[in-house]
Amino acid sequence: MWLIVAIPLQGLKLNIEPIPTIPTLATMSYPAKPSAEPCVTTFDEFVQLADYSLMDTLDADPDATVDGDDHRARQVFSGHFVPVTPTPLAEPEYVAHSSTFLRNLG
C-alpha cells in the first residue's frame, strides 16, 4: 500500500514512503531496550515493586465491615470496592503460567 499526497506547491519535495500493511506490522519486531531496573528473582521482591496507587483513587464501600469479614454477595450502592480479608485456599493447585512473565521475573 502506498500513500500519495498531492500538494500544489512549487519547489516542494515530498518523501513518499510505503505504509506498512497490517500483516507487515504484525511481524515487525523491535529490539528490547536494556532495563536499568534490577532483576526480580523472588516473589517478595516483586511485591515490593508492585504499584497499588490505583487503590488510592478509589473509594471503599462505606457499608463494609471494619474487620474485613465481608464475603457475602451483595449489591454495593456506594464505593468502588469492598475491602475483605483474603481467604486462604486449603489445597492450592498450580494451573498455568506465562513464559513471558517468568522470563521477566528472571
C-alpha atoms as a printed R data frame, in Angstrom:
    type eleno elety resid chain resno       x       y      z
1   ATOM     1    CA   MET     A     1   0.000   0.000  0.000
2   ATOM     2    CA   TRP     A     2   1.303   3.463 -0.858
3   ATOM     3    CA   LEU     A     3   0.330   6.858  0.448
4   ATOM     4    CA   ILE     A     4   0.383   9.543 -2.209
5   ATOM     5    CA   VAL     A     5  -0.168  13.137 -1.231
6   ATOM     6    CA   ALA     A     6  -0.702  15.857 -3.850
7   ATOM     7    CA   ILE     A     7   0.110  19.358 -2.629
8   ATOM     8    CA   PRO     A     8   0.187  22.095 -5.276
9   ATOM     9    CA   LEU     A     9   3.239  23.992 -4.003
10  ATOM    10    CA   GLN     A    10   6.101  24.713 -6.369
11  ATOM    11    CA   GLY     A    11   9.516  23.504 -5.333
12  ATOM    12    CA   LEU     A    12   8.188  21.274 -2.528
13  ATOM    13    CA   LYS     A    13   9.836  17.871 -2.417
14  ATOM    14    CA   LEU     A    14   7.811  15.056 -0.932
15  ATOM    15    CA   ASN     A    15   9.273  11.967  0.595
16  ATOM    16    CA   ILE     A    16   6.708   9.297 -0.215
17  ATOM    17    CA   GLU     A    17   7.191   6.042  1.676
18  ATOM    18    CA   PRO     A    18   5.096   2.897  1.721
19  ATOM    19    CA   ILE     A    19   2.730   2.471  4.672
20  ATOM    20    CA   PRO     A    20   3.160  -0.956  6.267
21  ATOM    21    CA   THR     A    21   0.182  -3.268  5.896
22  ATOM    22    CA   ILE     A    22  -1.365  -4.981  8.928
23  ATOM    23    CA   PRO     A    23   0.426  -8.320  8.274
24  ATOM    24    CA   THR     A    24   3.711  -6.430  7.985
25  ATOM    25    CA   LEU     A    25   3.070  -4.622 11.259
26  ATOM    26    CA   ALA     A    26   2.220  -7.924 12.944
27  ATOM    27    CA   THR     A    27   5.597  -9.382 12.004
28  ATOM    28    CA   MET     A    28   7.703  -6.341 12.899
29  ATOM    29    CA   SER     A    29   9.884  -6.723 15.922
30  ATOM    30    CA   TYR     A    30  11.659  -4.102 17.915
31  ATOM    31    CA   PRO     A    31  14.825  -4.790 19.882
32  ATOM    32    CA   ALA     A    32  14.309  -4.830 23.620
33  ATOM    33    CA   LYS     A    33  15.768  -1.900 25.472
34  ATOM    34    CA   PRO     A    34  18.107  -2.854 28.284
35  ATOM    35    CA   SER     A    35  16.443  -2.268 31.621
36  ATOM    36    CA   ALA     A    36  18.061  -0.197 34.324
37  ATOM    37    CA   GLU     A    37  15.770  -1.902 36.830
38  ATOM    38    CA   PRO     A    38  17.180  -4.725 38.946
39  ATOM    39    CA   CYS     A    39  16.128  -8.232 38.008
40  ATOM    40    CA   VAL     A    40  13.347  -9.578 40.227
41  ATOM    41    CA   THR     A    41  14.205 -13.046 41.493
42  ATOM    42    CA   THR     A    42  11.715 -13.648 44.324
43  ATOM    43    CA   PHE     A    43   8.048 -13.031 44.894
44  ATOM    44    CA   ASP     A    44   8.907 -10.813 47.873
45  ATOM    45    CA   GLU     A    45  10.962  -8.564 45.555
46  ATOM    46    CA   PHE     A    46   8.048  -8.490 43.126
47  ATOM    47    CA   VAL     A    47   5.636  -7.427 45.889
48  ATOM    48    CA   GLN     A    48   7.959  -4.563 46.825
49  ATOM    49    CA   LEU     A    49   7.805  -3.273 43.232
50  ATOM    50    CA   ALA     A    50   4.010  -3.576 42.893
51  ATOM    51    CA   ASP     A    51   2.199  -0.270 42.465
52  ATOM    52    CA   TYR     A    52  -1.134  -0.051 44.247
53  ATOM    53    CA   SER     A    53  -1.639   3.673 43.621
54  ATOM    54    CA   LEU     A    54  -4.899   2.984 41.764
55  ATOM    55    CA   MET     A    55  -6.421   1.919 45.083
56  ATOM    56    CA   ASP     A    56  -5.679   5.388 46.484
57  ATOM    57    CA   THR     A    57  -8.022   6.898 43.892
58  ATOM    58    CA   LEU     A    58 -10.951   4.560 44.636
59  ATOM    59    CA   ASP     A    59 -13.496   4.760 47.437
60  ATOM    60    CA   ALA     A    60 -14.150   1.752 49.662
61  ATOM    61    CA   ASP     A    61 -17.759   0.803 50.286
62  ATOM    62    CA   PRO     A    62 -18.836   2.722 53.420
63  ATOM    63    CA   ASP     A    63 -21.062  -0.236 54.424
64  ATOM    64    CA   ALA     A    64 -18.100  -2.656 54.515
65  ATOM    65    CA   THR     A    65 -17.258  -4.319 57.811
66  ATOM    66    CA   VAL     A    66 -14.289  -2.963 59.754
67  ATOM    67    CA   ASP     A    67 -12.676  -6.388 60.235
68  ATOM    68    CA   GLY     A    68 -12.816  -7.254 56.501
69  ATOM    69    CA   ASP     A    69 -15.031 -10.281 57.096
70  ATOM    70    CA   ASP     A    70 -17.435  -9.222 54.360
71  ATOM    71    CA   HIS     A    71 -17.508 -12.131 51.933
72  ATOM    72    CA   ARG     A    72 -21.253 -12.298 51.354
73  ATOM    73    CA   ALA     A    73 -22.536 -11.475 47.871
74  ATOM    74    CA   ARG     A    74 -24.436  -8.189 47.902
75  ATOM    75    CA   GLN     A    75 -25.054  -5.110 45.824
76  ATOM    76    CA   VAL     A    76 -22.726  -2.168 46.526
77  ATOM    77    CA   PHE     A    77 -24.572   1.134 46.306
78  ATOM    78    CA   SER     A    78 -21.713   3.445 47.167
79  ATOM    79    CA   GLY     A    79 -17.988   2.973 46.676
80  ATOM    80    CA   HIS     A    80 -15.820   1.240 44.115
81  ATOM    81    CA   PHE     A    81 -14.837  -1.877 46.064
82  ATOM    82    CA   VAL     A    82 -15.386  -3.817 49.286
83  ATOM    83    CA   PRO     A    83 -12.193  -4.427 51.276
84  ATOM    84    CA   VAL     A    84 -12.075  -8.019 52.539
85  ATOM    85    CA   THR     A    85  -9.567 -10.244 54.264
86  ATOM    86    CA   PRO     A    86  -8.217 -12.916 51.910
87  ATOM    87    CA   THR     A    87  -9.459 -16.463 52.302
88  ATOM    88    CA   PRO     A    88  -6.558 -18.935 52.198
89  ATOM    89    CA   LEU     A    89  -7.020 -21.904 49.903
90  ATOM    90    CA   ALA     A    90  -6.987 -25.259 51.697
91  ATOM    91    CA   GLU     A    91  -5.200 -27.038 48.866
92  ATOM    92    CA   PRO     A    92  -3.808 -24.556 46.320
93  ATOM    93    CA   GLU     A    93  -3.145 -26.012 42.889
94  ATOM    94    CA   TYR     A    94  -0.854 -24.797 40.092
95  ATOM    95    CA   VAL     A    95  -2.906 -24.092 36.979
96  ATOM    96    CA   ALA     A    96  -0.845 -22.251 34.356
97  ATOM    97    CA   HIS     A    97   1.836 -19.654 33.810
98  ATOM    98    CA   SER     A    98   3.009 -17.216 31.188
99  ATOM    99    CA   SER     A    99   6.505 -17.895 29.872
100 ATOM   100    CA   THR     A   100   6.900 -14.150 29.246
101 ATOM   101    CA   PHE     A   101   6.041 -13.381 32.863
102 ATOM   102    CA   LEU     A   102   8.538 -15.960 34.126
103 ATOM   103    CA   ARG     A   103  11.217 -14.620 31.787
104 ATOM   104    CA   ASN     A   104  10.600 -11.089 33.096
105 ATOM   105    CA   LEU     A   105  10.758 -12.378 36.657
106 ATOM   106    CA   GLY     A   106  14.215 -13.742 35.967
